[in-house]
Structure formats: C-alpha cells, structure tokens
Amino acid sequence: MEFIKALPYVVGILATVVAGIKWLYGQIKEDRNHYEKLYQQKQAEVEELKDQLNEKEIEIVKLRASQKDAFFDGKGNHDDD
C-alpha cells in the first residue's frame, strides 16, 4: 500500500532524471558539433600554412640554386700558363 502511494513520486524522480540525462546529452552533442567545426576550420588554416611554408621552402631552394650559379661560371680554375 505504501508503495502505491510512493509510485507517483518515484515516477516523477525517474522522469526528472531521464529528462536531465537527455538535456545533458543534447548539450554534449551541441558542444561536440561546435568544437568539430572549430577543429575543421583550424585544420584548413594549418593546411594553408603548410602550403605557404612549402612555397617558401621552394623559393629558398631556388634562391640558393641561383646563388650557386652566380658564383659558378662554368670555367675551371686551371693554371695553363
């Protein structure tokens, strides 16, 4: 008999707990989606920076190669006197 009187309270508590879990899950899911978008944006920035770095490295290699060409005239250092 006491159980029947307490049943509405138990159901109310369970409903509150379930609603709280659903709300918490929704918040976690929302945060996950938000941070996933931020992660994807940062990944795009990282890829852009990697591309820029690769371009700069290519420019450095070209500059070094042109400097070597400037100091090397193709003539050997021969003393044929």
Secondary structure as GFF3:
##gff-version 3
##sequence-region A 1 81
A	DSSP	alpha_helix	2	71	.	.	.	ID=ss1
###
